[in-house]
Amino acid sequence: MAIIIKNGCGNRINEEAGRITATVLEILTSSVKPGMRTDELDIIAEKEPKRFGAIPSFKGYRGYPASLCVSVNEEIVHGYRIKESCWKVI
């Protein structure tokens, strides 16, 4: 496999994608509250990138149904949103 060297335009696109991702992660981090369900957090994760003209990369990839892939509390295996999973204070 060959290494693709990005030009100035490709670098700017990657930098902008990084800025959008960092902003969305900040929004998600500040949104997490005890008792919040993972499906509620997923709704935020789907909505926020769109405000910046981006799309969530997990959503639809090989049929994946969500925008996030998360673990709750002590869960070892992470997965997509479910209405029964809640964040709790430990």
N, C-alpha and C positions, 0 to 999 in steps of 0.2 A: 504494500500500500504506500503510495507516495504522500509526502507531507505537502500540504497546500499552504503556501505562503500568502498571507493576507496583504492586500494593499491598503492604502489609507482609508478608503471607503469601508472595507470590511472591518478594519479596526474600529472605526467610528460606530458602526452598527453593533459590534460586540460590546463596546463601552456603554452605549445607550441601553442595550439589553441588560447589562450588569447594573446600571443605575435603576432601571425599572424593577428588576428583581430585588435589589436591596430595599427599595421603597416599599414594595409589596410585603416583604418579610417584616419590615418595621410595623406596618399596619396590622399584619397578622399577629405579631408578638403582642402588640398593645391591645388586641381584640380578645385574646384568650382570657377567659374568666372561669372560676370554679363553677361546675354545673353545666358548662357550655357543651353542647353536643358537637361531634366531629362534622356532622352534616351542616351545622350552622357556620363553622369555620370554613368549610369547603365552599359555601356560597360566597363568602367574602373573597376567598382565593380565586374564584372564577370571575367575580365582578371587577375587582381592583385592577388587574392588568389591562383590562379592556378600556379603562379610563385613560390609559397611556398609549392606546393603539396596539397593544400586545395581546397575545392569547396564552392561556395556560398550556404548557407543553405536555403534561401528562394526559389531559382530557382527550379521550378518543384514541390514544396511542394503543394500537393492537386491541382495541375494544375496551380499554380502561375507562370506567364510567365516571371518574372524579377528577378534580383539579389538584387534589392533595393526596399524599401518601403519608400517613401519620401513625405514630404509636401513642397510646393514651396511658398515662401513669406508669404502671409496672409492666405493661404489655411488652413482650419481646418481639413479636411479629407485627409489622405495621401493614396497613392496608387502606382501603378507601373508606369514604364516609359511611357511617351508620348512625341511625337515630338513637340507638341504645347506649352508645359510648359517650361518657361525660368526663370532663376534666374535674379533678378533685384536689383539694389542698392537702398536701402531705406534710 
